[in-house]
Amino acid sequence: MPMRGLGASGPRSPSTAQLDGWAAEKEAMLMAGDETLQTRAPKRWLRHRAFMAELAHNKEWLRRIQKEGQQLMEEKPELAETVRKQLLEIQQCWAELESATQAKAQQLLEATKADRLVQNYVDLDKRLLCMENQLQGVEAGPDLASVNSNLKKLQSMETQVEEWCQEVGDLQAQVSALPLEAVSKEMVDDQQNTVGTRIVRLLEPLKERRRILLASKEVHQVSHDLEDEILWMQDRLPLAMLKDHGSNLQTVQQFIKKNQNLRREIQVHKPHTDDVLERASAIAAVKSPEVDSVRVLLEKLSELWGALQEGAEQRQQLLDATYQVQQYYFDVAEVETWLSEQELFMMNEEKGKDEQSTLQLLKKHLVTEQAVENYAETIAQLSRQCRALLELGHPDSEQISRRQSQVDRLYVSLKDLVEEQKAKLEQQYWLYQLNREVDELEHWIAEKEVVAGSPELGQDYEHVQLLQEKFTEFASETGSIGNERISAVNQMVDELIDYGHADAATIAEWKDGVNEAWADLLELMETRAQLLAASHELHKFFNDCKDVLSQIEEKKQRLPEVTARESKASAGTLKRILSSFEHDIQVLVIQVRQLQEVAAQLRTVYAGENAEAIVTKEQEMIRSWKELLSSCEDCRLQVTTTTDKIRFTSMVRDLISWMDTVICQIGTGEKPRDVSSVEVLMNYHQGLKSEIETRDRNVATCAELGKALVLKKSPAAEEIKAHLDKLMTKKKEMIDKWDRHWEWLQQRPAASSPCCWMDCTHS
């Protein structure tokens, strides 16, 4: 072949001819193995797996040949066509080989699975046959233990059969999913039918065997339960039939507790007993010699069960009745003991040494009294128990009535003793309490008398006011608290006397003493209040005099201030200042008169040093007041003079200003050109004359005021004279100018022609 020459390119690579021969050989082997596939499937499958492994190993050989062919085509292009043809043939052979290998593997696998299914069915059939033989030996035993053992065996068989049924189902699923050939499928179906028939034939015997075993077990179990119940009843029946009911409360309680436990146990056990009786009755109803023993046990158990229940109930009733009687006797004994103890305690007439100890005894007694009162419910309960027992017709009814009557008498006697002892302790406590209240009140009154009897009347007005405020507060507080406490003590005394206290005489003496002490304190406080009031009036007079003197001095100090404002203030301002100052002085007038009246009153009350001090203070105030009035009059004159001067100066200034204006207006008009213009100027000039005559009265008034100020010898007399001279001079200047101009105007009508007017203009 041409490929043989190509193999010389690599000394270690196999030739393509060798590869072709190997592939052909393997393919022939696969074709030959198909004939014996069904008979030797497992061995052939193993050999085929080895062949597939060899084929996978030699695939590397194919890749090396392809690689060498590619190299040869690159090195010798002239051989490329031949080499490519050989490579295609090799690849085609290799592909056919792999396809045949896969097909052969699939056939071998199916044959192997069919063999396995047949073998599984064969094994299962053998096991079912073995179980059929074992089932023949499972019989009902003579007792419960053997029956239970056989049931366990049967249960194991049933479980095994269920597992085998599951296995058959799995095998059927595999057969359905596996594409078998006709021969294999027929062989598998035969084995499957055989196994199915054997399983169906085995299930019914299993069910029948189970029914027989369960029935036998039920009979044996019921017999066993009946025997257990009979033993349980026989153990407890003597306790239910016991005739001893106890001779005292403790033993009765013990018997009741035991019987209650028995009844409780019976009640708890009742569902189980009823269940056993029900099952036994069901079995006994079957007419069979095997259940005769069950019937006998059932009758015996029913008899014992009824006797046990009835005995327990009857014993409980008898024990309850005995318990009521014993409980009553026990309660009566306890009540009698308690009443006797309380009576002994009440007979101990302990008395308190003081209020606190008596209060403690009274508290203890109140607790005891409350306990006795609360004990009435116990006595009532005991009485109800007695009536209930008498109504039941108890054999000890006479003794029960006698004991109840004795308890009632003891309780009534104890209550009377408690009331008597309480009254004694209350009277003793009230006496100690009143004594404490009286002692505290007398001590309080003594403390207040020390304050009310103080000789301090104050050093000055502020001190007296402070003392009065404190004493007023003290008197108000003392009066309020004292009246309240005295009223409380008197009320307590009256109540104790009305109550019929044993120490009523002593209580009345305490009342008289404390009321007398309170009256003395009130009188002392009244005296102290009057002394402080008188001292207050005296020091108030001195203080008011001091205030008035200080105000007078302050007014004196303000007088120079009025003078200092002359040059700065107008006349109206000075008048307002003076008016305000005089108004303040009018207020002082009222105060001075009031102080004179108070001084006159105080001189009738006080004598000695205080009277001299009052007179001295009054005289000092009057003297200072007169000095202030004199200074005020001087100031008034000064202000009036100053006001006139200011008014005069203002009038002079205004008039001179007006005169200057008039002087400027005279002759300032246009020059007359004709007769009509002269007349206009003359009329205007005549109007100025009228104005001058009107103002002449103001000038005269101003002149008179200036002369008056000069006559009053004002400090500014020279200045006033200068203003007068200036005013008169200015007036004379104005009149003279007016006259001259008037005379000139009167001369104008004659020269009113135009020629003359022109001449005058030139001139």
Buried (B, 14 or more C-beta within 10 A) or exposed (E): EEBEEBBEEBEEBBBBBBBBEBBEEBBEBBEEBBEEBBEEBEEBBEBBEEBBEEBEEBEEBBEBBBEBBBEBBEEEEEBBEBBEEBBEBBEEBBEEBBEBBEEBBEBBBBBBBBBBBBEBBEEBBEBBEEBEEEBEEBEBBEEBEBBBEBBEBBEEBBEBBEEBEEBBEEBBEBBEEBEBBEEBBEBBEEBBEBBBEBBEEBEEBBEEBBEBBBBBBBBBBBBBBBBEBBEBBEEBBEBBBEEEBBEEBEBBBEBBEBBEEBBEEBEEBEEEBEEBBEBBBEBBEEEEEEBEBBBEBBEBBBEBBEBBBEBBEEBBEEBEBBBBBBBBBBBBEEBBEBBEEBBEBBEEEEEBEEBEBBBEBBEEBBEBBEEBEEBEEBBEEBEEBBEEBBEEEBEBBEEBBEBBEBBEEBBEEBBEBBEEBBEBBBBBBBBBBBBEBBEEBBEBBEEBBEBBEEEEBBEEBEBBBEBBEEBEEBBEEBEEEBEEBBEEBEEBBEEBBEEEBEBEEEBBEBBEEBBEBBEEBBEBBEEBBEBBEBBBBBBBBBBBBBEBBEBBEEBBEBBEEBBEBBEEBEBEEBBEBBEEBEEEBEEBEEBBEEBEEBBEEBBEEBEEEBBEBBEEBBEEBBEBBEEBBEBBEEBBEBBBBBBBBBBBBEBBEEBBEBBEEBBEBBBEEEEBBEEEBBBEBBEEBEEBBEEBEEBEEEBEEBBEBBBBBBEBEBEBBEBBBEBBEEBEEBBEEBBEBBEEBBEEBEEBEEEBEEEEBEEEEEE
